Amino acid sequence: MSWQERIELNPEILAGKPVVKGTRLAVEFIVELLADGWSEAALLEEYPGLTVEDIQACLRYASDRLQAEKVYPIQA
């Protein structure tokens, strides 16, 4: 599964932030909750419209964005 199947970027929704399709749940919000210690089960219980595949797509999106990030060292 690719994240493109479940994540959308639409300037009309949350100012174009990536969200889970059909929701106003931003990828960054889901990833932040996971980083804060929320379990997958807790997310699914709190947000019934969310699926395991949606959560995985959020993580895949974040991973892809980080892999594409370019780092340029600054010489001191």
Backbone torsions as a table, in degrees:
resi	resn	phi	psi	omega
1	MET	NA	134.6	175.1
2	SER	-100.0	152.2	-178.6
3	TRP	-63.6	-25.1	-178.2
4	GLN	-60.9	-23.5	178.8
5	GLU	-72.4	-22.3	-173.1
6	ARG	-125.0	-11.6	-178.2
7	ILE	-114.9	135.8	177.6
8	GLU	-128.6	151.1	174.6
9	LEU	-119.9	111.4	-175.9
10	ASN	-134.6	120.1	-178.3
11	PRO	-58.8	-17.2	179.9
12	GLU	-83.9	-12.1	-177.8
13	ILE	-118.8	121.7	178.6
14	LEU	47.9	42.3	177.0
15	ALA	57.1	29.6	175.6
16	GLY	87.7	4.0	176.9
17	LYS	-65.5	149.6	177.2
18	PRO	-66.9	130.7	-179.2
19	VAL	-131.8	160.7	171.5
20	VAL	-68.6	127.6	-177.8
21	LYS	-51.6	137.0	177.2
22	GLY	79.8	5.3	179.7
23	THR	-134.1	177.5	170.5
24	ARG	-113.2	26.3	178.4
25	LEU	-89.9	111.8	-178.6
26	ALA	-73.8	146.1	176.2
27	VAL	-55.9	-45.0	-178.1
28	GLU	-61.6	-33.8	178.2
29	PHE	-65.6	-45.8	180.0
30	ILE	-63.8	-46.0	-179.5
31	VAL	-63.8	-39.1	178.9
32	GLU	-63.7	-42.5	178.2
33	LEU	-61.9	-42.7	177.5
34	LEU	-62.4	-41.6	178.9
35	ALA	-65.3	-29.7	178.5
36	ASP	-80.4	0.9	175.2
37	GLY	103.2	2.4	177.1
38	TRP	-65.5	140.1	175.4
39	SER	-86.5	162.4	175.1
40	GLU	-57.9	-42.0	-179.8
41	ALA	-61.9	-41.0	179.8
42	ALA	-65.1	-40.8	177.7
43	LEU	-61.9	-45.3	-178.5
44	LEU	-65.3	-33.7	178.5
45	GLU	-72.6	-42.8	-177.1
46	GLU	-73.8	-32.0	-178.3
47	TYR	-124.9	83.6	-172.7
48	PRO	-60.6	-22.0	178.7
49	GLY	-78.4	-10.6	-178.3
50	LEU	-84.6	146.3	177.8
51	THR	-121.4	165.9	175.9
52	VAL	-57.3	-41.1	-179.5
53	GLU	-64.3	-34.3	176.5
54	ASP	-64.3	-44.0	179.7
55	ILE	-63.1	-44.3	178.4
56	GLN	-62.8	-38.1	178.7
57	ALA	-65.5	-37.7	176.7
58	CYS	-61.5	-44.3	179.2
59	LEU	-67.1	-39.7	178.3
60	ARG	-64.6	-42.2	177.8
61	TYR	-59.2	-49.2	-179.7
62	ALA	-60.5	-42.7	179.0
63	SER	-62.4	-45.8	179.8
64	ASP	-61.9	-40.8	179.6
65	ARG	-65.9	-39.7	179.1
66	LEU	-68.5	-38.0	178.4
67	GLN	-65.7	-30.8	-178.9
68	ALA	-81.8	-12.2	-177.3
69	GLU	-66.8	135.1	177.7
70	LYS	-103.5	136.3	-179.3
71	VAL	-117.6	128.2	179.3
72	TYR	-116.9	113.8	-179.1
73	PRO	-64.7	142.8	177.0
74	ILE	-103.2	125.5	179.8
75	GLN	-81.6	133.7	-178.8
76	ALA	-92.7	NA	NA
